[in-house]
Amino acid sequence: MEKKDKPKDPRGRAFKRMQYNRRFVTAVVGFGKKKGPNSSDK
């Protein structure tokens, strides 16, 4: 399998913002059983 070119993840401030969004913004809406960070089903 060849290596794919993927856009690099943001660093620093932008990265912190991404983490915040992942943890809190989505978590507030989603209640019930916690899903893993890598689950694709909504």
Buried (B, 14 or more C-beta within 10 A) or exposed (E): EEEEEEEEEEEEEEEEEEEEEEEEEEEEEEEEEEEEEEEEEE
